[in-house]
Amino acid sequence: MWFVVLLLICGQDASSAAAPDKRIAAATELTANLTAGKFDEVTSQFNLTMRLLLPAVQIRAVWEGTANAYGKFQKIGGTRATEADGYFIVFVTLEFARGKLDAKVVYDKNDRVSGLFFVPHGKYQRPEYVRADSFDEMEVKVGQSLFTLPGTLSLPKGEGPFPAVVLVHGSGPNDRDESFGPNKPFKDIAQGLASRGIAVLRYEKRTRQHPLNMLLLGNKLTVKEETIDDAAAAVDLLRAHDKLHKKRIFVLGHSLGGMLLPRIAEANKNIAGFISLAGATRPLEDIILEQTNYLLSLDGPPTAEMKKEIEKIERQIATAKSADLTLQTPSSDLPLGIPAGYWLDLRNYDPAAAAKKIDKPFLILQGERDYQVTMSDFARWRDALADRADAEFISYQALNHLFLAGEGKSSAVEYLTPGNVAPQVVADIAKWIDETR
């Protein structure tokens, strides 16, 4: 989780501007006042529009929310600056107990602050296990009609035919790389596998590419429209490629994508096998409550305000589980504001039990430090498929929900620290695909 302060650009022309070093000093002073709780002093650098729309009281609320997520503020770190479209932008690194965050301060030509953001610290870096000269990447289109999705096919160099994998996203409006802050786990996996002779297709999620069309579905929205239809179409796209092995097309699902693997299997019978990365096996509403309680517990006992939030979520979950739930139930009464049709569609769906009926190989992978999908979910997969010779289970002690390595208790802030999917995960996936024929 990260917080973004409203960006306002108000194009005021000026004949001169302060020297870059003076604006860097001014941005450093602004962040020092921010961390000291001097919010009126922060607004003193704002232009008129920023003062009107982002008063000191709102800055206080955003700062306090940030501190709750990142832990105790420790110190101001380094700075860096750049220019874009006539604006001078200063990044000031803020160090907290649980990670780093950059304050992005945007100056207009009058040397007044026209934008203020909190953004993840650091940039994406390609992992060492990727050999960029061993594959090509090309743009493709997944699906048809109103919901066509842009995607990227990472194709090994050579004649083929190559095995291939479709990557299926977790919850939320994810991009093709499943980006979280500076991290891009799907890009790591795609290019890592392509470096090992396995083609990979990743694509924009429908809820990201076509949010308005999805919104218009209203209570007709289910995981079929959100995820399953596009995963099935992606498999067909790969089967039609002349350099790919038609009988060796696999599907890898992360989180919600892993949870839906049995339903994807029903939607397309031409899939050779399934790979679950942190695939949930318990009801989503139960996982939402568990995640909320976990995150709110990181800084000690919950406050009265936190308890109210938990009670609200508990009421929404009770409504989602109620026998009285209908398509007419307001989405505001349900978890995350998701319409009733979505919850009704998932009612009584047990991914682990459903997987038992799928006569295809499974690889189940799990990070042991994952607080979103836990070892309880992993155990349910293992229990359900224990008697299957074509099912393999691997957990990784140091990895979190994104399969990035870390130490101690995991938190949402950890996702904003630059890293890459662990090499062993990519190696294990490649080995399993090679052995699954």
Buried (B, 14 or more C-beta within 10 A) or exposed (E): EBBEBBEBBEEEEEEEBBEEEEBBBBBBBBBBBBBEEBBEBBBBBBBEBBBEEBBBEBBBEBBEBBBBBBBEBEEBEEBEBEEEEEBBBBBBBBBBEBBBBBBBBBBBBBBBBBBBBBBBBBEBEEBEBBEEEBBEBEEBEBBEEEBBBEBBBBBBEEEBBBBBBBBBBBBEBBBBBBBBBBBBBBBBBBBBBBBBBBBBBBBBBBBBBBEEBBEEBEBBBBBBBBBBBBBBBBBBBBBEBEBBBBEBBBBBBBBBBBBBBBBBBEBBEEBBBBBBBBBBBBBBBBBBBBBBBBBBEBBEEBEEEBEEEBEEBBEBBEBBEEEEBEEEBEBEBBBBEBBBBBBBBBEEBBBBEBBBEBEBBBBBBBBBBBBBBBBEBBBBBBEBBEEBEEBBBBBBEBBBBBBBBBEEEBBBBBBBBBBBBBBBBBBBBBEBBEEBE
